[in-house]
Amino acid sequence: SAMYANNMANLLKHVHGKEKAAGFVSNLYRHLDAGEEGDIVSRSIVCCRDGKAVAMPPPPQPTPPKPKAAPVTAKAEAAANPLRTAATGAMILTVGVVCLLGLGEGVKTSLLTTFLLAGAAGYQAVWGVAHALHTPLMSVTNAISGMTA
């Protein structure tokens, strides 16, 4: 894949340095000869040299986490009124339905009802899913869509 090829190209650029391809082997041997002072990447990709096993360097220590700064006290946001939120949503939906019905013969009432119910059910299903379940749910949905299409 392109990502694998890009990683391999970056590895080769890292090992051969400024000397390009001509300096690859000499740089690799120089890092191996330097022992613990040699480049860890170069020493990690070689398992043997002249028929002898090359010791794997110890993994680098993880970077310690930065200390957390004291949180800045922000103004407490006012909690949204659920009644007002629901009323706003219902009003927007009502205006949308009235606009669609205003088209007259262009939209059959049964199709409009099916569309609105499917939209409401889909909205509730999608927004009711926890974030951790979103990806598996979408993969199953795409698989079902692929089988039925």
Secondary structure as GFF3:
##gff-version 3
##sequence-region A 1 149
A	DSSP	alpha_helix	2	16	.	.	.	ID=ss1
A	DSSP	three_ten_helix	17	23	.	.	.	ID=ss2
A	DSSP	alpha_helix	24	33	.	.	.	ID=ss3
A	DSSP	three_ten_helix	35	37	.	.	.	ID=ss4
A	DSSP	alpha_helix	40	44	.	.	.	ID=ss5
A	DSSP	beta_strand	48	49	.	.	.	ID=ss6
A	DSSP	beta_strand	52	53	.	.	.	ID=ss7
A	DSSP	alpha_helix	82	101	.	.	.	ID=ss8
A	DSSP	three_ten_helix	104	106	.	.	.	ID=ss9
A	DSSP	alpha_helix	109	127	.	.	.	ID=ss10
A	DSSP	alpha_helix	131	148	.	.	.	ID=ss11
###
